[in-house]
């Protein structure tokens, strides 16, 4: 279980929340990369989810606007399994 400070077993689990307007509803391709909304980087999934939910709700009337959570900790340490164990 992740601690409140975003650490699990002494490891930080960073998450990026961002979004932007898609070119179409059937693929993930952004129309204008310069206009991406970088919501922020969060120390754990729970805080990232709260930020994602708030951003998504602000744009609920725009079907082409989508927000995503990226598990940065998995990109920074690809040998790390989702459960926090090394492979």
N, C-alpha and C positions, 0 to 999 in steps of 0.2 A: 504494500500500500504506500502511495506517495505521501510524503510529509507535506505540511503546509508551506514550507519554504521551497518546494519543488524537488526535493532530493529523495531518492529511494536508495537505500543502502549506501548513503554517502555520495550518490551520483546525482548531478543536476540533469533534469529532463526538460530541455528547452523546446518550446512550440511556437511557431510563427503563425499568425492569423493575417490573412490578406484576402483581397477580393477585387473584382473588376467586372466590366461589362463584356459578356461573351458575344462572339460574332453570330452564333446560332445556338439554339437550345439543345441540339443533338451532339455537340462536341465541346471539349474544353479548349477553346482558343480565344484569347482576349483580343478585342478590337483595337485597343490603344494601350500599349504597355506603359507608356508614360503617365497614364491616368490611373494606374493600379492604386488601390487604397491599402497601404500597409498599416494595418491596425496596431500591430505590436508583436513583441516577443514576450512570452510568458514562461514562468518557471515550472509550470505543471499543466497537465491536460485540463484539469477542472477550471483553472483560471482562463485558459485559452478557449475552452468551450463557452464560458460565460461571455467573453469578448466576441466570439464568433456569433453567438446567438443575438447579442445586442446589435451588431453590425447587420446581420441578415434581416432582423426585424425592421431596421430603419429603411431598408430597400425592398420590402416585401411586395410593393406595387410594381416593381420593375422585374419582369420575368427573366431578363437577360443578365441581371446583376447577380453574381454568385460570390460567396465567401468560402474560404477553405482553411483548414488547419493542417499545417505541415509539421511532422514530428522531426524537428531539427536534430534531436539527440540521436535518432536513427541514422541520419545522414553523416553526423560527425563521428559516430562509432558504429559502422555497419556490422561489426562482429557481435554487437549486443543484441540479444533476443528481446522481444517485446516484454517478457516477464522480468527483465533485469539481469538475466544470467548470461554469462559469456558462452559463446559456442565453442 
